[in-house]
Amino acid sequence: MTDLPDFEQSLMTALRAAVEFRDDAPANPAFPASNAAELRTRFDIPLEENGRAGPAVISDLIHAAEGGLAGNTQPNFYAWVQGSSHPTGVAADLLTSAWGQNAGLYQTAPAAAIAEEVASKWLLDLLHLPATASVAFTTGATMANFIGLAVARSEVLRRIGYDLEMEGMVGAPQITIIVGAEAHSTVMADLRHLGFGTRHLVVIASDSQGRMSVADLADQLAKINGPVILVAQAGHINSGSFDPFDEIIPLAHKHGAWVHVDGAFGLWANAVEPLRHLSQGVELADSWSVDGHKWLQVPYDAGFGIVRDAEAHKRVMSITASYLTASADDGRSPSAYVPELSRRARGFAVWATLQALGRQGVRDMVLGHCQCAKHLAARLNEVPGIHVLNDVVLNQVALAFGHKGPDDKATKNIIDHLQAENLHFVLGASWHSHVILRISIISMLTKIVDIDSLADAIIRAWRGQS
Ligand SMILES: Cc1ncc(COP(=O)(O)O)c(C=O)c1O
């Protein structure tokens, strides 16, 4: 029997710490205060033969993690494209753990299966994707892309009479994979995991914003015989740009290709009327990935792998065994869409976060972040020597510094200065052979006032240096 007093006290200890952590958030330093050695010392306590009382363990955990928590639940976090775990989603997540459901099958977790079913419907509706598409609830966009590409691999071979599920990759007809020159690194990882490697990919030239060239794609397609998968992108990691879907998808379909769109954060533009011109035509694709834990603010980990052909999706991902049964009137079987059988009931937190935000809440948040990005770019563009390198169309701003154009040393100095100041969590990256200060505006807490504080800090740092 559950030791209820121990359970309740453990939860209360955790709850108090959770609320204090969020209450303190604006006062916390931007960067984690402890280094790895300090964290190791705090976590590496003896593992005794006998177990301990829950509340004491939870208190020790809170102490051990202190100073080692990154600031992505704060409004001043701009380092990576990371959401800030909506409080209602966090509460739903706590229940998810307490309920302890294994959302593999409808029978093992009926409520979890139906929560996924309903949240899928809401997501497809919000994103303007086909209502009959299927949705896998994944750990993130990397796994969502993996699923889209795995279904693509099987389906393009099935269309030419090859049964990949039965025959495997040994002796399979060659599939040509086409990617944009600036596809996200995780797409490359997915292609490696799926056995495509990276050497034989057909890489399409991209423009100054990282968008795939339509002319180059047309040239390359004309040279290819046999099955093709095209991987396109909604939301470039540095510029926020979108591939020209309304041109490249019909072109690829004319050659019988499967088109997968990596839309980890950018696909949310398709939910927002004033931004939909960016993603025009994206609904024509065959599969899509989008994260829950980025723009939607679902607690980690949450992503969605969406496939137009739900039957192909299930054929590739389903696991069968005599003891994994379902009757006709059962609801969704969550594991039929993902590579795992046993899995966390991610649908609860997604359902709750969507309810907490509401349709307009999602749209306002996404648009608000894009307005913040434009505001930041406008303020910085006024200052000689600060260069906004991208067309700011979404939530990403790529910055470089230098009197006579981008100067890596100057940019690096500004990044170092802002990091030492510890008011804003910012990082550098590299893009088109330049060091950049890349600003990602995606925390649900970030508002124009925070962007003004960031702009002031950047301008101060630049004026102090130049
Ligand atoms: C464009 C793009 N694709 C894929 C990913 C991978 O997403 P995740 O970290 O959720 O697996 C990211 C992450 O930033 C991304 O920006």
The ligand as an SDF file (V2000), in Angstrom:
LIG
                    3D

 16 16  0  0  0  0  0  0  0  0999 V2000
   14.6510   23.3480  -36.9060 C   0  0  0  0  0  0  0  0  0  0  0  0
   14.8190   22.3380  -35.7920 C   0  0  0  0  0  0  0  0  0  0  0  0
   14.6390   21.0390  -36.0560 N   0  0  0  0  0  0  0  0  0  0  0  0
   14.7850   20.0950  -35.1080 C   0  0  0  0  0  0  0  0  0  0  0  0
   15.1400   20.4430  -33.8110 C   0  0  0  0  0  0  0  0  0  0  0  0
   15.2940   19.3670  -32.7700 C   0  0  0  0  0  0  0  0  0  0  0  0
   14.2600   19.4890  -31.8310 O   0  0  0  0  0  0  0  0  0  0  0  0
   14.2780   18.7290  -30.4290 P   0  0  0  0  0  0  0  0  0  0  0  0
   15.4100   19.3410  -29.6690 O   0  0  0  0  0  0  0  0  0  0  0  0
   12.9450   18.9980  -29.8410 O   0  0  0  0  0  0  0  0  0  0  0  0
   14.5020   17.2770  -30.6750 O   0  0  0  0  0  0  0  0  0  0  0  0
   15.3530   21.7890  -33.4930 C   0  0  0  0  0  0  0  0  0  0  0  0
   15.7700   22.1940  -32.1490 C   0  0  0  0  0  0  0  0  0  0  0  0
   16.0830   23.3360  -31.8820 O   0  0  0  0  0  0  0  0  0  0  0  0
   15.1690   22.7660  -34.5100 C   0  0  0  0  0  0  0  0  0  0  0  0
   15.3160   24.0690  -34.2530 O   0  0  0  0  0  0  0  0  0  0  0  0
  1  2  1  0
  2  3  1  0
  2 15  2  0
  3  4  2  0
  4  5  1  0
  5  6  1  0
  5 12  2  0
  6  7  1  0
  7  8  1  0
  8  9  2  0
  8 10  1  0
  8 11  1  0
 12 13  1  0
 12 15  1  0
 13 14  2  0
 15 16  1  0
M  END
$$$$
